[in-house]
Amino acid sequence: MPLRPFEQIVADYGPVVLRVCRAVVGPSDAEDAWSETFLAALKAYPRLPDDADVEAWLVTIAHRKAIDAVRAGARRPVAVPEVPEPVPHTGGDTTAAEWDGDGELWSALKALPQRQRAAVAYHHLAGLPYKEIAAITGGSTDAARRAAADGIKSLRRSLHIRTGGRGRAEGPDRDRCREEGREKGPQEQRLRTEQRGEKR
């Protein structure tokens, strides 16, 4: 079976890889990690076996690039003359509101240990099984499952505190959540089902 055109690979898996990169390295470095992932993938793609799991392969590359980005960021000093004041959202720019929400989620993700953050991203965003996550991050399948479960538990607790215990978003945030829910793929819809099952 011939390999699909690489442009199709980018179109099919680009959004998932970007979500993974954003969860692992944060919004500011995600696009660089995404670009590095697909540049490396482009070079290796002709040698990819026909029966390879393309998504797992891409997430493995993204994992390595994310580690590189985290290490580089730790070594790179950031100098600013002064810290800018946050710009209040007036309701006219939906993009600003989306970034505000992402910033809150990233703050919670960033507080997780690296292994938990990776397990949450690879399982709940990329939809990888724990066996493949263990192969990517090292360790056992059970350890990957435990890291993802602990990460989700910490995120729920952290976001519950940040939102003041509100169960649902209100007003424009609620509408945005509904819109995002329509755009989520079947893997992320499956996540919600799994989470409801855990609570039972």
Secondary structure, DSSP 8 states (H G I E B T S, - for coil): -----HHHHHHHHHHHHHHHHHHHH-HHHHHHHHHHHHHHHHHHGGGS-TT--HHHHHHHHHHHHHHHHHHHHHH-----SS--------SS-HHHHHHHHHHHHHHHHHTS-HHHHHHHIIIIIS---HHHHHHHHSS-HHHHHHHHHHHHHHHHHHHHHHTTT-SS--HHHHHHHHHHHHH--HHHHHHHHHHHHHH-
